């Protein structure tokens, strides 16, 4: 499954290069990065998408969820160490 997500990520990057004004590509890139276990990168891409449309509540909520997940993982890791 991870290989398919990685392939999807690569294809979305290529699409974004050809049409960098399409917010949908950024939103999908953010979701794909999240699925690949890269919450910080996912948040950065979602933040970039919100610069184009700051009224997009779905992207804003996804970004908040990613931030919360990233915080919980760090906190959980710090407790275990």
C-alpha positions as CSV (number, residue, x, y, z in Angstrom):
1,X,0.0,0.0,0.0
2,X,2.8,2.4,0.9
3,X,4.3,2.0,-2.6
4,X,1.0,3.1,-4.2
5,X,0.7,6.1,-1.9
6,X,4.3,7.0,-2.8
7,X,3.5,6.6,-6.5
8,X,0.4,8.9,-6.0
9,X,2.6,11.4,-4.3
10,X,5.1,11.5,-7.2
11,X,2.3,11.9,-9.8
12,X,0.7,14.7,-7.8
13,X,4.0,16.5,-7.6
14,X,4.3,16.3,-11.4
15,X,0.8,17.7,-11.8
16,X,1.5,20.5,-9.4
17,X,4.6,21.5,-11.4
18,X,2.5,21.8,-14.5
19,X,-0.3,23.7,-12.8
20,X,1.0,25.3,-9.6
21,X,-2.1,27.5,-9.2
22,X,-4.5,24.5,-8.8
23,X,-5.3,24.3,-5.1
24,X,-6.7,20.8,-5.4
25,X,-3.3,19.4,-6.2
26,X,-1.9,21.0,-3.0
27,X,-4.7,19.6,-0.9
28,X,-4.1,16.1,-2.3
29,X,-0.4,16.4,-1.8
30,X,-1.0,17.4,1.8
31,X,-3.3,14.3,2.4
32,X,-0.8,12.0,0.7
33,X,2.1,13.3,2.8
34,X,0.0,12.7,5.9
35,X,-0.6,9.1,4.8
36,X,3.1,8.6,4.2
37,X,3.7,9.6,7.8
38,X,5.1,13.0,7.2
39,X,2.9,15.3,9.2
40,X,5.2,18.3,9.3
41,X,5.5,18.3,5.5
42,X,1.8,17.8,5.2
43,X,1.1,20.8,7.4
44,X,3.5,23.0,5.3
45,X,1.7,22.0,2.1
46,X,-1.7,22.6,3.7
47,X,-0.6,26.0,4.9
48,X,0.5,26.8,1.3
49,X,-2.9,25.7,0.0
50,X,-4.6,28.0,2.6
51,X,-2.7,31.0,1.2
52,X,-4.6,30.6,-2.0
53,X,-8.0,30.1,-0.3
54,X,-8.1,30.8,3.4
55,X,-11.9,30.1,3.5
56,X,-11.3,26.3,2.7
57,X,-12.5,24.8,6.0
58,X,-11.6,21.2,5.0
59,X,-8.0,22.0,4.4
60,X,-7.9,24.1,7.6
61,X,-9.4,21.2,9.6
62,X,-7.0,18.7,8.1
63,X,-4.1,20.9,9.0
64,X,-5.3,21.2,12.6
65,X,-5.7,17.4,12.8
66,X,-2.2,17.0,11.5
67,X,-0.8,19.4,14.0
68,X,-2.7,17.7,16.8
69,X,-1.5,14.2,15.7
70,X,2.1,15.5,15.4
71,X,1.9,16.9,18.9
72,X,0.5,13.7,20.4
73,X,3.1,11.5,18.6
74,X,5.9,13.7,20.0
75,X,4.4,13.8,23.5
76,X,3.8,10.0,23.5
77,X,7.4,9.5,22.2
78,X,8.8,11.8,24.9
79,X,6.9,9.8,27.6
80,X,8.2,6.5,26.4
81,X,11.8,7.6,26.2
